Amino acid sequence: MALLVLASGIGGCGEGLSASELEGTYAIVEREEGPCEGPLEPNLPSPDDRHFQLVEEDRGGEPLLAYYGCEAPDDCSTTRDLLRSFGRSGGGWEASLANAESGCVLRFRRRALFATESGVEIVQTVYRETDDSLPIEECTDMEANRRGDAMPCVSVVEIRAERIGPAP
């Protein structure tokens, strides 16, 4: 299964802030998830996934706010996680991921980054549908990306994190 990763999308996320202003080491203080039309329930990540770093990087001439997972505030991966990183999107920061699975299950995930008074908020929304009428050769990651948020919304995750230190 291939994945189509796009480090850009719509604007309005982290409006006007540069990557260097968002760089830092963060601790997740709240994580809620649930269905799109229902209440969100608290659900903290595992202890080894409660910290991360955002680092400004250049990706082929385009700014990238790279995400590095950390097992502890001072023990972070040396490999960026492109599936969690953010690209410039209008005046903000966003990323999306699209994929098609067997049975023609199309999935689109959008992650938006917002600055808060003490850190950042990440909102991840997942859209999904099964299209049995689509010929197998048209059931592709590109088709999932084309449909994007026009597909039914199935889940939302909201992560709030406080900046606890500078980037490396």
VENUR-V778781 format. One record per pair of residues at least 6 apart in sequence whose ideal C-beta (glycine too) atoms are under 7 Angstrom apart, sorted by the first residue. I is the first residue (numbers start at 1). J is the second residue. D is the distance in Angstrom with one decimal. If there is no record, write none. Layout:
# VENUR-V778781
i=I j=J d=D
i=I j=J d=D
This chain:
# VENUR-V778781
i=1 j=99 d=6.3
i=1 j=101 d=6.2
i=2 j=141 d=5.7
i=3 j=97 d=5.9
i=3 j=99 d=4.9
i=3 j=141 d=6.5
i=4 j=98 d=4.4
i=4 j=99 d=6.7
i=4 j=141 d=3.9
i=4 j=142 d=6.5
i=4 j=145 d=5.3
i=5 j=82 d=6.0
i=5 j=83 d=6.6
i=5 j=97 d=5.4
i=6 j=95 d=6.8
i=6 j=96 d=4.7
i=6 j=145 d=7.0
i=7 j=64 d=6.2
i=7 j=85 d=6.2
i=7 j=86 d=6.5
i=7 j=87 d=2.7
i=7 j=95 d=5.0
i=8 j=87 d=4.2
i=8 j=88 d=6.2
i=8 j=89 d=4.7
i=8 j=94 d=6.4
i=9 j=89 d=4.9
i=9 j=94 d=4.2
i=9 j=96 d=5.2
i=9 j=110 d=6.3
i=10 j=89 d=6.0
i=10 j=90 d=6.6
i=10 j=94 d=6.5
i=11 j=89 d=5.6
i=11 j=90 d=2.2
i=11 j=91 d=5.2
i=11 j=92 d=5.3
i=12 j=90 d=6.7
i=12 j=92 d=5.3
i=13 j=89 d=6.3
i=13 j=92 d=3.2
i=13 j=93 d=5.3
i=13 j=94 d=5.0
i=13 j=112 d=4.0
i=13 j=113 d=5.4
i=13 j=114 d=5.7
i=14 j=22 d=6.4
i=14 j=92 d=4.4
i=14 j=93 d=4.3
i=14 j=113 d=4.9
i=14 j=114 d=5.8
i=14 j=115 d=5.2
i=15 j=91 d=4.6
i=15 j=92 d=5.2
i=16 j=91 d=5.1
i=17 j=115 d=5.3
i=19 j=56 d=3.6
i=19 j=63 d=5.3
i=19 j=65 d=4.8
i=20 j=56 d=5.3
i=22 j=54 d=5.5
i=22 j=65 d=6.0
i=22 j=115 d=6.6
i=22 j=120 d=6.6
i=23 j=54 d=5.6
i=23 j=55 d=5.8
i=23 j=56 d=5.4
i=23 j=167 d=3.9
i=24 j=54 d=6.1
i=24 j=163 d=4.4
i=24 j=165 d=6.4
i=24 j=166 d=5.8
i=24 j=167 d=5.4
i=25 j=51 d=6.8
i=25 j=53 d=5.0
i=25 j=73 d=5.6
i=25 j=164 d=5.5
i=25 j=165 d=4.0
i=25 j=166 d=6.9
i=25 j=167 d=6.7
i=26 j=51 d=6.7
i=26 j=52 d=5.5
i=26 j=54 d=6.9
i=26 j=119 d=5.7
i=26 j=120 d=6.5
i=26 j=161 d=3.9
i=26 j=162 d=6.5
i=26 j=163 d=5.7
i=26 j=164 d=6.5
i=27 j=50 d=6.4
i=27 j=51 d=5.5
i=27 j=73 d=6.8
i=27 j=161 d=6.1
i=27 j=162 d=5.5
i=27 j=164 d=4.9
i=28 j=45 d=6.2
i=28 j=50 d=4.9
i=28 j=159 d=5.8
i=28 j=161 d=4.8
i=29 j=160 d=5.6
i=29 j=161 d=6.3
i=29 j=162 d=5.4
i=30 j=160 d=4.3
i=31 j=43 d=5.6
i=31 j=44 d=5.4
i=31 j=45 d=5.9
i=31 j=157 d=6.9
i=31 j=159 d=5.0
i=32 j=40 d=3.8
i=32 j=41 d=6.2
i=32 j=42 d=5.6
i=32 j=43 d=6.6
i=32 j=158 d=5.0
i=33 j=40 d=6.0
i=33 j=41 d=6.6
i=33 j=43 d=5.1
i=33 j=155 d=6.6
i=33 j=156 d=6.7
i=33 j=157 d=4.3
i=34 j=40 d=4.2
i=34 j=41 d=5.4
i=34 j=155 d=7.0
i=34 j=156 d=6.4
i=35 j=155 d=6.1
i=36 j=153 d=3.6
i=36 j=154 d=6.6
i=36 j=155 d=6.6
i=36 j=156 d=5.5
i=40 j=156 d=6.6
i=40 j=158 d=6.2
i=48 j=71 d=4.5
i=49 j=69 d=6.4
i=51 j=70 d=3.8
i=51 j=72 d=6.3
i=51 j=73 d=5.1
i=52 j=67 d=5.9
i=52 j=68 d=6.3
i=52 j=69 d=5.6
i=52 j=70 d=5.6
i=53 j=68 d=4.3
i=53 j=70 d=6.3
i=53 j=76 d=5.1
i=53 j=167 d=5.8
i=53 j=168 d=6.8
i=54 j=65 d=5.3
i=54 j=67 d=6.3
i=54 j=167 d=6.8
i=55 j=66 d=4.8
i=55 j=68 d=6.4
i=55 j=167 d=4.9
i=55 j=168 d=7.0
i=56 j=63 d=6.8
i=56 j=65 d=6.4
i=57 j=64 d=4.6
i=57 j=66 d=4.6
i=58 j=64 d=6.9
i=62 j=87 d=6.4
i=62 j=88 d=6.7
i=63 j=88 d=5.0
i=64 j=85 d=5.8
i=64 j=87 d=6.0
i=65 j=85 d=6.3
i=65 j=86 d=4.3
i=65 j=93 d=5.5
i=66 j=80 d=4.0
i=66 j=85 d=4.8
i=67 j=80 d=6.5
i=67 j=81 d=4.9
i=67 j=84 d=3.8
i=67 j=85 d=4.6
i=68 j=76 d=4.8
i=68 j=77 d=5.1
i=68 j=80 d=5.8
i=68 j=81 d=6.7
i=69 j=76 d=6.9
i=69 j=77 d=5.2
i=69 j=81 d=5.7
i=70 j=76 d=3.8
i=73 j=164 d=5.9
i=73 j=165 d=6.4
i=83 j=97 d=6.3
i=85 j=95 d=6.2
i=86 j=93 d=4.0
i=86 j=94 d=6.2
i=86 j=95 d=5.1
i=86 j=111 d=7.0
i=86 j=113 d=5.0
i=87 j=94 d=6.9
i=87 j=95 d=6.0
i=93 j=113 d=4.1
i=94 j=110 d=6.7
i=94 j=111 d=6.7
i=94 j=112 d=4.9
i=94 j=113 d=6.9
i=95 j=111 d=4.9
i=96 j=108 d=6.6
i=96 j=109 d=6.4
i=96 j=110 d=4.8
i=97 j=109 d=4.5
i=98 j=107 d=7.0
i=98 j=108 d=4.9
i=98 j=141 d=5.1
i=98 j=144 d=4.0
i=98 j=145 d=3.6
i=99 j=107 d=5.4
i=99 j=141 d=5.2
i=99 j=144 d=5.9
i=100 j=106 d=5.4
i=100 j=139 d=4.9
i=100 j=140 d=5.3
i=100 j=141 d=5.5
i=100 j=143 d=6.4
i=100 j=144 d=5.1
i=101 j=107 d=7.0
i=103 j=130 d=6.3
i=104 j=130 d=6.1
i=104 j=131 d=5.1
i=104 j=132 d=6.3
i=104 j=134 d=5.2
i=104 j=139 d=4.0
i=105 j=128 d=6.6
i=105 j=130 d=5.1
i=106 j=128 d=6.7
i=106 j=129 d=5.6
i=106 j=131 d=6.3
i=106 j=143 d=6.3
i=106 j=144 d=4.0
i=106 j=147 d=6.0
i=106 j=151 d=6.4
i=107 j=126 d=6.8
i=107 j=128 d=4.7
i=107 j=144 d=5.9
i=108 j=127 d=4.5
i=108 j=144 d=5.4
i=108 j=145 d=6.6
i=108 j=147 d=6.7
i=108 j=148 d=4.9
i=108 j=149 d=6.6
i=108 j=151 d=6.1
i=109 j=124 d=6.4
i=109 j=126 d=5.0
i=110 j=125 d=5.2
i=110 j=149 d=6.6
i=111 j=122 d=6.0
i=111 j=124 d=4.8
i=112 j=123 d=5.0
i=113 j=120 d=5.8
i=113 j=122 d=5.6
i=114 j=120 d=6.5
i=114 j=121 d=4.5
i=116 j=160 d=6.9
i=118 j=162 d=4.8
i=118 j=163 d=6.7
i=119 j=161 d=4.9
i=119 j=162 d=4.2
i=119 j=163 d=4.6
i=120 j=161 d=5.5
i=121 j=158 d=6.6
i=121 j=159 d=6.8
i=121 j=160 d=5.1
i=122 j=159 d=4.4
i=123 j=156 d=6.9
i=123 j=158 d=5.4
i=124 j=157 d=4.4
i=125 j=153 d=6.1
i=125 j=156 d=5.3
i=126 j=154 d=5.4
i=126 j=155 d=4.7
i=127 j=148 d=6.8
i=127 j=149 d=5.4
i=127 j=151 d=4.0
i=127 j=152 d=6.4
i=127 j=153 d=5.4
i=127 j=154 d=6.7
i=128 j=151 d=6.1
i=128 j=152 d=6.8
i=128 j=154 d=4.9
i=129 j=151 d=4.5
i=129 j=152 d=5.7
